[in-house]
Amino acid sequence: MTETASQRIATLERRLAQEGLKRPAMDIPRDDYWVFGYGSLMWDPGFPHLEVRATRLHGFRRCFCVYSYNYRGTPERPGLVLGLDRGGSCWGLAYRVPRAEGAEVMAYLYEREMMTGVYIPRWLALKDDRGRSVTALGFVVDRHHKQYAGALSDSETAALICQGAGKRGACQEYLRNTVRHLEALGMHDRSLHRLLQLVETT
């Protein structure tokens, strides 16, 4: 028998708990809900949505702070992917998920983002570009997880991005895609621009 979306989420949560990674239980909303994208979700959300808004998150910044051993690297040659880390702020996109698809989208996001438990799912308070409040599901990095890479220097970060390649492609492509989509949306991220220049000259 095929597992329901709720069962798939519960199975993943139980496995993470058995590994010592307790994550808050996220009830699937009964109405439409929002999802915050700050990295690959901006150009490859992979789920149905009714509306997209440019939104800003305060209290967290977008940075390459997660070792990748699968999507953008391997255990032998790890890469890096983006996470939301404490401090600062960042712009991204909020997607409104229709309630009819809510459970399936939540399960899809868990299977995409939570397989190793490096992120903690949270409801985040955002403001859109018109000043309207939006509460959205987001995934914040767990600083105590073994994949957390928040203490790397710029040169160490660039070196890992240059070497990393995995099931979803090369880290350099991931970085360039993020910068290009932010630029297309009129969202300038100085730290990522600086990092891209360093990667391209390494």
C-alpha positions in Angstrom: 0.0 0.0 0.0 1.3 3.4 -0.9 2.0 5.7 2.0 0.0 8.9 2.3 1.8 12.2 2.4 1.3 12.5 6.2 2.7 9.0 6.6 5.8 9.8 4.5 6.5 12.8 6.7 5.9 10.8 9.9 8.3 8.0 8.7 11.0 10.6 8.0 10.5 12.3 11.4 10.7 8.9 13.2 14.0 8.1 11.4 15.5 11.4 12.3 14.4 11.0 15.9 16.1 7.6 16.0 19.3 9.3 14.9 19.0 11.8 17.7 17.6 14.6 15.5 14.4 15.7 17.1 12.5 18.1 14.8 9.3 20.0 15.6 6.2 18.3 14.3 4.7 20.4 11.5 1.0 20.1 11.2 -0.2 20.4 7.6 -2.3 23.5 7.3 -5.9 23.0 6.2 -5.9 26.2 4.1 -3.4 27.6 1.6 0.0 28.2 3.0 3.3 29.8 2.0 6.8 28.4 1.4 9.9 30.5 1.5 12.6 29.9 -1.2 16.0 31.5 -0.9 18.2 29.1 -3.0 17.3 26.5 -5.6 13.6 26.8 -4.7 13.7 30.2 -6.4 14.3 28.6 -9.9 13.3 25.0 -9.3 10.4 24.9 -6.7 9.1 21.6 -8.1 5.6 22.0 -6.6 2.3 23.6 -7.6 1.6 27.1 -6.4 -1.0 29.8 -6.9 1.0 33.0 -6.3 4.6 34.1 -5.9 5.7 37.2 -3.9 9.1 38.7 -3.4 9.6 38.7 0.4 12.3 39.6 3.0 13.2 37.6 6.0 14.8 39.4 9.0 17.0 37.6 11.6 18.5 35.1 9.1 20.9 35.4 6.2 21.4 33.2 3.1 24.9 31.6 3.1 26.9 28.6 2.0 26.9 26.9 5.4 25.9 23.3 4.6 28.3 20.5 3.5 26.7 18.6 0.6 27.6 14.9 0.2 24.7 14.1 -2.3 23.1 16.9 -4.3 26.2 19.0 -4.9 29.0 16.8 -3.7 30.1 13.4 -2.5 31.5 12.1 0.8 34.9 12.0 -0.9 34.6 15.4 -2.4 32.0 17.4 -0.6 30.5 20.6 -1.9 28.4 23.3 -0.2 24.8 24.3 -0.4 22.9 27.3 1.0 21.2 27.5 4.3 19.5 30.1 6.4 21.8 31.0 9.3 21.3 33.3 12.2 21.9 37.0 11.7 21.2 39.6 9.1 18.3 39.4 6.5 17.7 38.1 3.0 15.3 38.4 0.1 13.7 35.4 -1.5 10.4 34.2 -3.0 7.3 33.1 -1.1 5.1 30.6 -2.9 1.4 30.1 -2.0 0.5 26.5 -2.0 -3.1 25.5 -2.7 -4.8 23.7 0.2 -5.7 20.8 -2.1 -2.0 20.1 -2.7 -0.8 21.1 0.8 -0.1 17.6 2.1 1.7 16.4 -1.0 3.8 19.6 -1.2 4.8 19.3 2.5 5.9 15.7 2.0 7.8 16.7 -1.2 9.6 19.4 0.7 10.5 17.1 3.6 11.9 14.5 1.2 13.9 17.2 -0.6 15.2 19.2 2.3 15.0 17.0 5.4 16.6 13.7 4.4 19.7 14.2 6.6 18.1 16.5 9.2 20.5 19.3 8.6 17.6 21.8 8.5 15.0 22.6 11.1 11.5 23.4 9.6 10.0 26.6 10.9 7.2 29.0 10.2 8.9 32.3 9.4 7.6 35.9 9.5 8.3 37.7 6.2 7.4 41.0 4.7 6.7 41.2 1.0 7.7 44.1 -1.3 4.5 46.0 -0.5 5.0 45.7 3.3 2.4 42.9 3.7 3.1 40.2 6.3 3.5 36.6 5.1 4.0 33.6 7.3 5.9 30.9 5.4 7.4 27.5 5.9 11.2 27.6 5.7 14.2 25.5 6.5 16.8 26.9 8.9 20.2 25.3 9.3 20.9 23.3 12.5 24.2 24.7 13.8 24.8 21.5 15.8 24.5 19.2 12.8 27.6 17.5 11.4 26.9 19.1 8.0 27.0 22.7 9.4 29.9 24.6 7.7 29.4 28.1 9.1 32.9 28.7 10.3 34.7 28.4 6.9 36.7 31.3 5.4 35.8 32.7 2.0 38.7 30.9 0.4 37.7 27.6 2.0 34.1 28.1 0.9 35.2 28.9 -2.7 37.5 25.8 -2.9 34.6 23.5 -1.8 32.2 25.2 -4.3 34.8 24.7 -7.1 35.2 21.0 -6.4 31.7 20.1 -5.5 29.5 18.1 -7.9 26.7 15.6 -7.1 23.3 14.3 -8.2 21.9 17.7 -8.9 25.0 19.1 -10.6 27.9 21.3 -9.8 28.2 23.7 -6.9 29.4 26.4 -9.2 26.3 26.1 -11.3 24.2 26.3 -8.2 25.9 29.5 -7.1 25.6 31.1 -10.5 21.9 30.2 -10.8 21.2 31.7 -7.4 23.0 35.0 -8.3 21.4 35.2 -11.7 17.9 34.7 -10.3 18.4 37.2 -7.6 19.6 39.7 -10.1 16.6 39.1 -12.4 14.4 39.7 -9.4 16.2 42.9 -8.5 17.6 41.4 -5.3 21.3 42.1 -4.8 23.2 39.8 -2.5 26.6 41.3 -2.0 28.1 38.3 -0.2 27.1 35.9 -3.0 28.4 38.3 -5.7 31.7 38.5 -3.9 31.8 34.7 -3.5 31.1 34.2 -7.2 33.9 36.5 -8.2 36.2 34.6 -5.9 35.1 31.2 -7.4 35.6 32.5 -11.0 39.1 33.6 -10.2 40.1 30.5 -8.3 
